[in-house]
Amino acid sequence: MFVYTREAHPGEHVGLPNMTWVIGRGGRIVYKADWTSAENVEGFVRRYRQARSDGPRAYDEFKHAEEIWSTRDRDM
């Protein structure tokens, strides 16, 4: 979910930038910026999606490394 807060809020000073929030599944805030930049938000979403898609691969690579380490420890 992408939340862009454009309206003024009580106590907000005129001229301050608009906030941007990206909220992930389960309501967790995954990105927050005090300046709304389409380029920055797009870059974050691209990196976030890439990191999430790399998750299983990273897990598998770590498990493989653990196997190598345990074999190396036994051979020493």
Backbone bond lengths (Angstrom), bond angles and torsions (degrees), N, CA, C in turn:
res aa  C-N    CA-C-N  psi(-1)  N-CA   C-N-CA  omega(-1)  CA-C   N-CA-C  phi
1 M - - - 1.435 - - 1.520 107.39 -
2 F 1.303 116.49 138.52 1.455 123.25 177.87 1.521 107.99 -113.19
3 V 1.325 117.98 127.38 1.457 121.90 179.93 1.518 108.41 -120.83
4 Y 1.300 115.54 123.91 1.464 122.20 178.47 1.516 107.01 -117.82
5 T 1.318 118.05 117.76 1.460 121.25 -177.60 1.516 109.21 -102.45
6 R 1.309 115.64 103.80 1.458 120.35 -177.39 1.524 112.73 -96.62
7 E 1.313 116.30 -31.12 1.466 119.07 -174.48 1.523 111.35 -70.19
8 A 1.297 115.11 154.37 1.463 121.14 178.21 1.523 109.61 -71.54
9 H 1.306 115.34 148.39 1.454 121.20 179.24 1.524 108.75 -118.08
10 P 1.328 117.38 153.56 1.458 119.47 179.23 1.528 110.76 -55.61
11 G 1.310 115.64 133.15 1.453 120.45 178.73 1.517 113.85 85.61
12 E 1.325 116.74 -5.51 1.462 119.44 -179.15 1.524 109.78 -77.52
13 H 1.295 116.44 140.11 1.453 121.40 178.94 1.521 109.50 -87.06
14 V 1.309 115.33 142.42 1.460 120.54 178.97 1.526 108.73 -63.62
15 G 1.320 115.56 139.11 1.450 120.82 176.89 1.516 114.80 94.06
16 L 1.319 118.24 -6.90 1.455 119.62 176.92 1.526 109.53 -74.95
17 P 1.313 117.63 152.10 1.465 120.83 -179.13 1.523 112.12 -70.12
18 N 1.304 114.86 162.83 1.462 121.80 177.65 1.518 109.55 -85.31
19 M 1.330 115.91 144.46 1.460 121.96 -179.25 1.522 110.74 -84.45
20 T 1.314 115.34 152.74 1.454 122.93 174.87 1.519 108.06 -130.01
21 W 1.317 116.26 136.13 1.458 122.93 177.38 1.527 108.17 -130.89
22 V 1.327 116.25 139.07 1.456 121.05 169.56 1.516 105.28 -119.04
23 I 1.322 115.36 124.11 1.456 121.28 -175.54 1.519 108.66 -112.91
24 G 1.320 115.21 123.96 1.453 121.23 -178.59 1.516 111.90 -84.20
25 R 1.301 114.18 -176.16 1.471 119.73 178.85 1.520 110.00 -60.22
26 G 1.283 115.88 144.62 1.455 120.74 -179.48 1.519 113.31 80.03
27 G 1.341 117.13 4.69 1.445 120.58 176.76 1.524 115.17 83.81
28 R 1.311 117.34 8.95 1.469 121.11 -179.23 1.526 110.19 -77.55
29 I 1.323 116.33 132.24 1.459 120.83 176.79 1.530 107.26 -75.33
30 V 1.339 116.08 121.40 1.458 119.84 -179.20 1.529 112.12 -108.46
31 Y 1.329 116.70 -13.14 1.469 120.71 178.53 1.513 108.37 -156.47
32 K 1.326 115.44 136.29 1.453 120.84 177.97 1.522 107.04 -144.00
33 A 1.321 116.27 131.34 1.457 120.10 179.09 1.518 109.02 -137.62
34 D 1.315 115.50 142.37 1.457 118.56 179.00 1.528 111.44 -91.22
35 W 1.305 116.00 5.63 1.462 120.98 175.96 1.521 107.22 -138.40
36 T 1.315 117.02 122.13 1.454 120.76 -178.31 1.519 110.04 -82.72
37 S 1.310 114.99 115.22 1.455 122.48 176.96 1.521 106.96 -130.67
38 A 1.318 116.79 116.71 1.467 120.65 -179.45 1.526 110.68 -56.63
39 E 1.317 116.88 -39.00 1.465 120.99 -179.57 1.525 111.37 -63.99
40 N 1.333 117.27 -43.81 1.464 120.54 179.01 1.524 112.06 -66.26
41 V 1.331 116.84 -42.18 1.463 120.36 179.96 1.525 109.60 -64.96
42 E 1.319 116.58 -44.91 1.466 120.40 179.25 1.526 110.72 -60.71
43 G 1.326 117.18 -43.49 1.456 120.58 178.02 1.517 112.21 -62.13
44 F 1.340 116.49 -41.62 1.461 119.56 178.24 1.526 110.70 -62.98
45 V 1.330 116.73 -47.85 1.469 120.09 -177.97 1.528 110.11 -60.28
46 R 1.309 117.44 -41.10 1.469 121.15 178.61 1.537 110.16 -62.06
47 R 1.350 117.69 -47.35 1.471 120.72 179.50 1.532 111.49 -66.06
48 Y 1.321 116.46 -39.27 1.465 120.95 -179.49 1.527 110.94 -63.22
49 R 1.325 115.43 -46.86 1.473 119.34 179.52 1.524 110.73 -64.37
50 Q 1.321 116.96 -39.50 1.472 120.69 178.60 1.519 110.40 -63.53
51 A 1.324 116.64 -44.85 1.470 120.48 -179.92 1.520 110.92 -62.44
52 R 1.324 116.85 -39.73 1.466 119.78 179.64 1.518 110.71 -68.51
53 S 1.327 117.37 -34.61 1.462 119.03 179.64 1.523 111.07 -75.59
54 D 1.353 117.50 -23.26 1.462 121.11 178.32 1.522 111.86 -82.11
55 G 1.317 117.43 -12.55 1.454 121.13 -174.78 1.515 114.91 -49.79
56 P 1.330 118.98 -57.98 1.464 119.19 -179.09 1.524 112.30 -61.22
57 R 1.328 117.49 -37.31 1.461 119.98 179.43 1.518 109.92 -64.54
58 A 1.324 116.99 -43.91 1.456 120.52 179.42 1.530 110.41 -62.20
59 Y 1.321 116.96 -39.97 1.468 121.17 178.78 1.527 109.81 -62.98
60 D 1.330 116.56 -46.72 1.460 120.86 -179.87 1.528 111.27 -62.27
61 E 1.328 117.01 -40.78 1.460 120.50 179.03 1.523 110.84 -64.67
62 F 1.337 117.76 -39.35 1.457 120.64 178.93 1.527 110.59 -66.27
63 K 1.323 117.24 -42.47 1.468 120.38 178.75 1.526 110.29 -61.60
64 H 1.329 116.41 -39.78 1.463 120.58 177.64 1.530 110.12 -63.24
65 A 1.331 116.94 -42.91 1.462 120.86 178.61 1.527 110.57 -62.51
66 E 1.316 117.14 -39.49 1.468 120.51 177.52 1.524 110.98 -60.36
67 E 1.329 116.39 -41.14 1.471 120.42 178.53 1.522 110.56 -62.66
68 I 1.323 116.59 -42.96 1.464 120.43 178.73 1.523 110.04 -63.08
69 W 1.328 117.49 -44.75 1.462 121.17 -179.32 1.526 110.97 -62.55
70 S 1.320 116.69 -42.83 1.467 118.69 -178.43 1.523 110.70 -66.99
71 T 1.314 117.75 -36.37 1.467 121.52 177.55 1.518 109.58 -67.47
72 R 1.307 116.84 -43.06 1.467 121.03 179.80 1.523 110.52 -62.68
73 D 1.342 117.02 -40.65 1.467 121.06 179.69 1.527 110.70 -63.83
74 R 1.331 117.29 -37.77 1.482 119.88 -179.90 1.529 111.06 -70.07
75 D 1.329 116.63 -33.95 1.452 121.20 -176.82 1.532 112.38 -75.80
76 M 1.307 117.78 -15.29 1.478 120.04 -176.96 1.494 111.00 -85.14
